[in-house]
Amino acid sequence: MLKDQCMNDKEYMQDCLDSQKRITSTYNTFTNECEHQNLRNDFINILKEEHNIQNEIFNQMTQRGWYQAPAAEQTKIDAAKQKFSNM
């Protein structure tokens, strides 16, 4: 592989984060559609572990300045609180 074709650290971490998002989405679907409680509990445990891995990657990227989630606007926070408090 040529040097300019290699992924740098930021690209590698972004790929890992994207993969974890897909993995958690898939396990979430499996969990939601699982009929047997014991197997469902296993999927819930795996899902939790995968979310923890995703969070570790997210935190590492954030610390390096490679992933910046925009701050929520207070008006949007207040609107969401109001919307869901009426349910």
N, C-alpha and C positions, 0 to 999 in steps of 0.2 A: 504494500500500500504506500502511495506517495505521501510525503509529509503534509502537503496541503489538503489531503483527503481525510486526515485524521480529525476526530472531534476534539475540541478543546474541553477543558473542565466544565465550563458553563454549559456548553451544548450537551455534554454527557449527563450533567445533573438535570437539565431540562428534559432530556429523554427519559431519565429515571422517574422524574415527577409525572410526566405524561403517562408513562407506563403504569405507575401506581394509581393514577386516577382511573385508568381503564380497568385495572384489576379490581379496585374497590367497587366500581360500578357493576362489574360482572358478578362478584360475590354478593353484592346487595340484591341483584336479581335472583340469584340462586336461593338466597335466604328467604326472600319474599314468596317464592314459589315452591318452597320445600314443604312437603306434606308430613313428613315424619319428624317428630319433635327432637329426638336425639340428634339426628342429622342436621336439623335446623340449628340446634345449639352449637354444633361443631362449626357450621358456617358462620354463625355470629362470632364465635371466638376467632376464627380465621380473619373475618372482616375487621374485627377490632385490631388484630395484629397488623394487618395491611394498612389500616388507617394510621397506626402509630409509625409505621415505616414512612408513609407519605408525609406525615407531619415532621419527621426528622429531616427528610430531604428538603421540605419547604423551609424549615428553620435554618438549615445550612445555607440555602440559596439566599434567603433574606439577609442573613448575617453578612454574606459576601456582597450584597447589593445587586444580586442577579435576578431577584424576583421581588417586585414591589407591588404589593396589593394596594390599590387606592383606598384612602380613608373614606369611610362612609360619611355622607353629609348628614348633619343633625336633622334636617327636615325630613329626609328619607327614613331615618331611624324612628323619628316620632310618628310618621305616617304608618310604618310597619307595626309599631306598638299599638296604635289606635285600631288598625285593621284587625289584628289578631286578638285584641282584648275584647272585641265585640263578638267573637265566635263562641 
